[in-house]
Amino acid sequence: MSQRLADAGYPVLLPDLFYRYGPYGPFVPRDVFAGDFRAVLGPLMATTDSIKATANTGTFLAYLDTRRDVAGTKLGAVGFCMGGGMAIAAAGTWPRRFAAVASFHGGRLATDQPTSPHLSAPGIQAELYISAAENDGSYPSEMAERFEAALADAGVRYRAETYPAAHDWMKDEA
């Protein structure tokens, strides 16, 4: 997706969400998802969360501000899986910087954890697009209802769509 946006002429920043883990990969998605992907990716995923990701966002925004090929101060963010929640949380933490955020098959968007992305809803000024799957244990319908209620209560402009698919449905390289 990043390459597609860059090929269309947009500046793209693709952060390494797992840098805290140390050296890893490279991974071939088809191989990882053919086996026990949680055993491979779980240790990397355990090194980050929405709070840590939003803490990094300030550094990313400062870097983008130095780029001549970035016009204006409003940005968009796209996140897949756990990155969807991170993009949403970043929009809530840095509301003046994000105009639009898209979450594709985002998981755990409304939990009881202090890192839950729905807690950032009151700060969000960006318009959100939430794309979910019918068969997704990381984002069941009850969670979607809780997440959308938080957005509605905060007055966030959003569109949520649920597709007849399973989690990770739109990643063509898996």
Salt bridges, closest charged atoms under 4 A:
ASP65 OD1 - ARG97 NH2 2.74
ASP69 OD2 - ARG67 NH2 2.74
ASP112 OD1 - ARG146 NH1 2.96
GLU127 OE1 - ARG157 NH1 3.98
ASP136 OD2 - HIS167 ND1 2.74
GLU161 OE2 - ARG159 NH2 3.20
ASP168 OD1 - HIS105 NE2 3.45
ASP172 OD2 - ARG4 NH2 2.85
